[in-house]
Amino acid sequence: VCVGVYKEDVCICFFFSSRRRHTRYQCDWSSDVCSSDLIDKGLKYYEKSLKIQNELGHKKGEAETSNNIGVIYEKKNNPKKAFEYYFKSLKIREEIEDKVGVVSSLNSISNLDFDIGNFEESKKYAVQGLKLAQELQFPDAIQSSAEIMSRIYHHEKDPINELKMYKLFIDRKSVV
Protein backbone atom coordinates (compact mmCIF):
# COMPACT_ATOMS: atom_id res chain seq x y z
CA VAL A 1 0.00 0.00 0.00
CA CYS A 2 1.57 3.25 -1.08
CA VAL A 3 0.97 6.01 1.44
CA GLY A 4 2.80 8.94 -0.02
CA VAL A 5 4.50 10.15 -3.15
CA TYR A 6 7.02 12.95 -2.73
CA LYS A 7 8.30 13.09 -6.29
CA GLU A 8 7.66 11.01 -9.38
CA ASP A 9 10.02 8.24 -8.35
CA VAL A 10 9.70 8.27 -4.57
CA CYS A 11 7.11 6.35 -2.65
CA ILE A 12 6.94 5.23 0.95
CA CYS A 13 5.23 1.89 1.17
CA PHE A 14 4.11 -0.32 4.03
CA PHE A 15 3.82 -4.05 3.56
CA PHE A 16 1.72 -6.13 5.91
CA SER A 17 1.26 -9.86 6.26
CA SER A 18 0.27 -12.17 9.04
CA ARG A 19 3.92 -12.63 10.06
CA ARG A 20 5.82 -9.65 8.80
CA ARG A 21 5.45 -5.91 8.62
CA HIS A 22 8.08 -3.61 7.26
CA THR A 23 8.45 -0.35 5.42
CA ARG A 24 10.12 0.22 2.12
CA TYR A 25 11.32 3.55 0.79
CA GLN A 26 12.06 3.50 -2.89
CA CYS A 27 14.10 5.98 -4.85
CA ASP A 28 16.21 5.92 -7.97
CA TRP A 29 19.51 6.51 -6.15
CA SER A 30 21.46 6.56 -9.40
CA SER A 31 19.74 9.75 -10.50
CA ASP A 32 20.20 13.21 -9.09
CA VAL A 33 16.43 13.61 -8.73
CA CYS A 34 16.60 12.66 -5.07
CA SER A 35 17.28 15.80 -3.11
CA SER A 36 19.20 15.78 0.14
CA ASP A 37 15.89 16.15 1.97
CA LEU A 38 14.45 13.09 0.25
CA ILE A 39 17.58 11.08 0.94
CA ASP A 40 17.34 12.03 4.61
CA LYS A 41 13.67 10.96 4.62
CA GLY A 42 14.68 7.67 3.03
CA LEU A 43 17.28 7.14 5.73
CA LYS A 44 14.72 7.85 8.44
CA TYR A 45 12.25 5.32 7.01
CA TYR A 46 14.91 2.69 6.42
CA GLU A 47 16.06 3.06 10.03
CA LYS A 48 12.45 2.56 11.21
CA SER A 49 12.16 -0.43 8.92
CA LEU A 50 15.39 -1.89 10.25
CA LYS A 51 14.11 -1.61 13.82
CA ILE A 52 10.82 -3.31 12.94
CA GLN A 53 12.56 -6.10 11.04
CA ASN A 54 14.92 -6.64 13.94
CA GLU A 55 12.00 -6.90 16.36
CA LEU A 56 10.29 -9.41 14.08
CA GLY A 57 13.47 -11.40 13.53
CA HIS A 58 13.20 -10.88 9.76
CA LYS A 59 16.89 -11.38 8.96
CA LYS A 60 16.57 -11.20 5.18
CA GLY A 61 14.75 -7.88 5.48
CA GLU A 62 17.40 -6.63 7.93
CA ALA A 63 20.09 -7.49 5.40
CA GLU A 64 18.28 -5.80 2.50
CA THR A 65 17.55 -2.70 4.54
CA SER A 66 21.10 -2.51 5.87
CA ASN A 67 22.40 -2.65 2.30
CA ASN A 68 19.94 0.08 1.29
CA ILE A 69 21.06 2.26 4.21
CA GLY A 70 24.60 1.74 2.92
CA VAL A 71 23.46 3.05 -0.47
CA ILE A 72 22.05 6.16 1.21
CA TYR A 73 25.27 6.82 3.10
CA GLU A 74 27.21 6.30 -0.12
CA LYS A 75 24.94 8.85 -1.82
CA LYS A 76 25.59 11.21 1.12
CA ASN A 77 29.37 10.84 0.57
CA ASN A 78 29.89 9.01 3.86
CA PRO A 79 31.84 5.89 2.83
CA LYS A 80 32.67 4.93 6.43
CA LYS A 81 28.97 4.59 7.33
CA ALA A 82 28.21 3.00 3.96
CA PHE A 83 30.83 0.31 4.58
CA GLU A 84 29.45 -0.23 8.09
CA TYR A 85 26.01 -1.06 6.70
CA TYR A 86 27.30 -3.01 3.69
CA PHE A 87 29.36 -5.25 5.97
CA LYS A 88 26.43 -5.63 8.36
CA SER A 89 24.31 -6.75 5.43
CA LEU A 90 27.03 -9.14 4.25
CA LYS A 91 27.35 -10.72 7.69
CA ILE A 92 23.60 -11.31 8.00
CA ARG A 93 23.35 -12.72 4.49
CA GLU A 94 26.21 -15.11 5.17
CA GLU A 95 24.55 -16.20 8.44
CA ILE A 96 21.24 -16.98 6.76
CA GLU A 97 22.97 -18.45 3.70
CA ASP A 98 21.35 -15.99 1.29
CA LYS A 99 23.94 -16.51 -1.43
CA VAL A 100 22.35 -14.16 -3.96
CA GLY A 101 22.23 -11.52 -1.23
CA VAL A 102 25.89 -12.19 -0.42
CA VAL A 103 26.77 -11.43 -4.05
CA SER A 104 24.78 -8.20 -3.84
CA SER A 105 26.60 -7.13 -0.67
CA LEU A 106 30.00 -8.06 -2.12
CA ASN A 107 29.18 -5.99 -5.22
CA SER A 108 28.11 -3.01 -3.09
CA ILE A 109 31.38 -3.18 -1.14
CA SER A 110 33.43 -3.62 -4.31
CA ASN A 111 31.76 -0.69 -6.08
CA LEU A 112 32.32 1.64 -3.13
CA ASP A 113 35.94 0.54 -2.75
CA PHE A 114 36.45 1.23 -6.45
CA ASP A 115 34.78 4.64 -6.26
CA ILE A 116 37.01 5.77 -3.39
CA GLY A 117 40.18 4.41 -4.98
CA ASN A 118 40.68 1.20 -2.97
CA PHE A 119 41.26 -0.80 -6.13
CA GLU A 120 42.87 -3.88 -4.55
CA GLU A 121 40.03 -4.22 -2.04
CA SER A 122 37.52 -3.64 -4.82
CA LYS A 123 39.02 -6.43 -6.87
CA LYS A 124 39.11 -8.80 -3.87
CA TYR A 125 35.36 -8.42 -3.25
CA ALA A 126 34.48 -8.38 -6.95
CA VAL A 127 36.32 -11.65 -7.55
CA GLN A 128 34.47 -13.26 -4.61
CA GLY A 129 31.16 -11.93 -5.92
CA LEU A 130 31.74 -13.11 -9.48
CA LYS A 131 32.85 -16.57 -8.35
CA LEU A 132 29.75 -17.02 -6.20
CA ALA A 133 27.46 -15.58 -8.89
CA GLN A 134 28.83 -18.06 -11.42
CA GLU A 135 28.43 -20.95 -8.96
CA LEU A 136 24.79 -19.93 -8.52
CA GLN A 137 24.35 -19.47 -12.28
CA PHE A 138 22.25 -16.41 -11.49
CA PRO A 139 22.27 -14.06 -14.52
CA ASP A 140 21.57 -10.79 -12.63
CA ALA A 141 24.36 -11.47 -10.15
CA ILE A 142 26.81 -12.51 -12.88
CA GLN A 143 25.98 -9.37 -14.82
CA SER A 144 26.57 -7.06 -11.86
CA SER A 145 29.81 -8.77 -10.86
CA ALA A 146 31.12 -8.83 -14.44
CA GLU A 147 30.42 -5.12 -14.84
CA ILE A 148 32.49 -4.33 -11.74
CA MET A 149 35.31 -6.60 -12.89
CA SER A 150 35.29 -4.89 -16.29
CA ARG A 151 35.74 -1.50 -14.57
CA ILE A 152 38.58 -2.90 -12.47
CA TYR A 153 40.40 -4.35 -15.49
CA HIS A 154 39.93 -1.07 -17.31
CA HIS A 155 41.56 0.73 -14.40
CA GLU A 156 44.39 -1.82 -14.40
CA LYS A 157 44.86 -1.23 -18.14
CA ASP A 158 44.22 -4.91 -18.86
CA PRO A 159 42.16 -4.71 -22.06
CA ILE A 160 41.96 -8.46 -22.65
CA ASN A 161 40.35 -9.23 -19.30
CA GLU A 162 38.33 -6.02 -19.46
CA LEU A 163 36.85 -7.18 -22.75
CA LYS A 164 36.17 -10.69 -21.38
CA MET A 165 34.28 -9.24 -18.43
CA TYR A 166 32.44 -6.73 -20.58
CA LYS A 167 31.40 -9.57 -22.91
CA LEU A 168 30.19 -11.58 -19.90
CA PHE A 169 28.29 -8.49 -18.73
CA ILE A 170 26.66 -8.01 -22.15
CA ASP A 171 25.90 -11.72 -22.55
CA ARG A 172 24.16 -11.82 -19.17
CA LYS A 173 22.32 -8.59 -19.96
CA SER A 174 20.69 -10.27 -22.94
CA VAL A 175 19.64 -13.18 -20.68
CA VAL A 176 18.18 -10.83 -18.07
C-alpha positions as CSV (number, residue, x, y, z in Angstrom):
1,V,0.0,0.0,0.0
2,C,1.6,3.3,-1.1
3,V,1.0,6.0,1.4
4,G,2.8,8.9,0.0
5,V,4.5,10.1,-3.1
6,Y,7.0,12.9,-2.7
7,K,8.3,13.1,-6.3
8,E,7.7,11.0,-9.4
9,D,10.0,8.2,-8.4
10,V,9.7,8.3,-4.6
11,C,7.1,6.4,-2.7
12,I,6.9,5.2,0.9
13,C,5.2,1.9,1.2
14,F,4.1,-0.3,4.0
15,F,3.8,-4.0,3.6
16,F,1.7,-6.1,5.9
17,S,1.3,-9.9,6.3
18,S,0.3,-12.2,9.0
19,R,3.9,-12.6,10.1
20,R,5.8,-9.6,8.8
21,R,5.4,-5.9,8.6
22,H,8.1,-3.6,7.3
23,T,8.4,-0.4,5.4
24,R,10.1,0.2,2.1
25,Y,11.3,3.5,0.8
26,Q,12.1,3.5,-2.9
27,C,14.1,6.0,-4.9
28,D,16.2,5.9,-8.0
29,W,19.5,6.5,-6.1
30,S,21.5,6.6,-9.4
31,S,19.7,9.8,-10.5
32,D,20.2,13.2,-9.1
33,V,16.4,13.6,-8.7
34,C,16.6,12.7,-5.1
35,S,17.3,15.8,-3.1
36,S,19.2,15.8,0.1
37,D,15.9,16.2,2.0
38,L,14.4,13.1,0.3
39,I,17.6,11.1,0.9
40,D,17.3,12.0,4.6
41,K,13.7,11.0,4.6
42,G,14.7,7.7,3.0
43,L,17.3,7.1,5.7
44,K,14.7,7.9,8.4
45,Y,12.2,5.3,7.0
46,Y,14.9,2.7,6.4
47,E,16.1,3.1,10.0
48,K,12.5,2.6,11.2
49,S,12.2,-0.4,8.9
50,L,15.4,-1.9,10.3
51,K,14.1,-1.6,13.8
52,I,10.8,-3.3,12.9
53,Q,12.6,-6.1,11.0
54,N,14.9,-6.6,13.9
55,E,12.0,-6.9,16.4
56,L,10.3,-9.4,14.1
57,G,13.5,-11.4,13.5
58,H,13.2,-10.9,9.8
59,K,16.9,-11.4,9.0
60,K,16.6,-11.2,5.2
61,G,14.8,-7.9,5.5
62,E,17.4,-6.6,7.9
63,A,20.1,-7.5,5.4
64,E,18.3,-5.8,2.5
65,T,17.6,-2.7,4.5
66,S,21.1,-2.5,5.9
67,N,22.4,-2.7,2.3
68,N,19.9,0.1,1.3
69,I,21.1,2.3,4.2
70,G,24.6,1.7,2.9
71,V,23.5,3.0,-0.5
72,I,22.1,6.2,1.2
73,Y,25.3,6.8,3.1
74,E,27.2,6.3,-0.1
75,K,24.9,8.8,-1.8
76,K,25.6,11.2,1.1
77,N,29.4,10.8,0.6
78,N,29.9,9.0,3.9
79,P,31.8,5.9,2.8
80,K,32.7,4.9,6.4
81,K,29.0,4.6,7.3
82,A,28.2,3.0,4.0
83,F,30.8,0.3,4.6
84,E,29.4,-0.2,8.1
85,Y,26.0,-1.1,6.7
86,Y,27.3,-3.0,3.7
87,F,29.4,-5.2,6.0
88,K,26.4,-5.6,8.4
89,S,24.3,-6.7,5.4
90,L,27.0,-9.1,4.2
91,K,27.3,-10.7,7.7
92,I,23.6,-11.3,8.0
93,R,23.4,-12.7,4.5
94,E,26.2,-15.1,5.2
95,E,24.6,-16.2,8.4
96,I,21.2,-17.0,6.8
97,E,23.0,-18.5,3.7
98,D,21.4,-16.0,1.3
99,K,23.9,-16.5,-1.4
100,V,22.4,-14.2,-4.0
101,G,22.2,-11.5,-1.2
102,V,25.9,-12.2,-0.4
103,V,26.8,-11.4,-4.0
104,S,24.8,-8.2,-3.8
105,S,26.6,-7.1,-0.7
106,L,30.0,-8.1,-2.1
107,N,29.2,-6.0,-5.2
108,S,28.1,-3.0,-3.1
109,I,31.4,-3.2,-1.1
110,S,33.4,-3.6,-4.3
111,N,31.8,-0.7,-6.1
112,L,32.3,1.6,-3.1
113,D,35.9,0.5,-2.7
114,F,36.4,1.2,-6.5
115,D,34.8,4.6,-6.3
116,I,37.0,5.8,-3.4
117,G,40.2,4.4,-5.0
118,N,40.7,1.2,-3.0
119,F,41.3,-0.8,-6.1
120,E,42.9,-3.9,-4.6
121,E,40.0,-4.2,-2.0
122,S,37.5,-3.6,-4.8
123,K,39.0,-6.4,-6.9
124,K,39.1,-8.8,-3.9
125,Y,35.4,-8.4,-3.2
126,A,34.5,-8.4,-6.9
127,V,36.3,-11.7,-7.5
128,Q,34.5,-13.3,-4.6
129,G,31.2,-11.9,-5.9
130,L,31.7,-13.1,-9.5
131,K,32.9,-16.6,-8.4
132,L,29.8,-17.0,-6.2
133,A,27.5,-15.6,-8.9
134,Q,28.8,-18.1,-11.4
135,E,28.4,-20.9,-9.0
136,L,24.8,-19.9,-8.5
137,Q,24.4,-19.5,-12.3
138,F,22.3,-16.4,-11.5
139,P,22.3,-14.1,-14.5
140,D,21.6,-10.8,-12.6
141,A,24.4,-11.5,-10.1
142,I,26.8,-12.5,-12.9
143,Q,26.0,-9.4,-14.8
144,S,26.6,-7.1,-11.9
145,S,29.8,-8.8,-10.9
146,A,31.1,-8.8,-14.4
147,E,30.4,-5.1,-14.8
148,I,32.5,-4.3,-11.7
149,M,35.3,-6.6,-12.9
150,S,35.3,-4.9,-16.3
151,R,35.7,-1.5,-14.6
152,I,38.6,-2.9,-12.5
153,Y,40.4,-4.4,-15.5
154,H,39.9,-1.1,-17.3
155,H,41.6,0.7,-14.4
156,E,44.4,-1.8,-14.4
157,K,44.9,-1.2,-18.1
158,D,44.2,-4.9,-18.9
159,P,42.2,-4.7,-22.1
160,I,42.0,-8.5,-22.6
161,N,40.3,-9.2,-19.3
162,E,38.3,-6.0,-19.5
163,L,36.8,-7.2,-22.8
164,K,36.2,-10.7,-21.4
165,M,34.3,-9.2,-18.4
166,Y,32.4,-6.7,-20.6
167,K,31.4,-9.6,-22.9
168,L,30.2,-11.6,-19.9
169,F,28.3,-8.5,-18.7
170,I,26.7,-8.0,-22.2
171,D,25.9,-11.7,-22.6
172,R,24.2,-11.8,-19.2
173,K,22.3,-8.6,-20.0
174,S,20.7,-10.3,-22.9
175,V,19.6,-13.2,-20.7
176,V,18.2,-10.8,-18.1
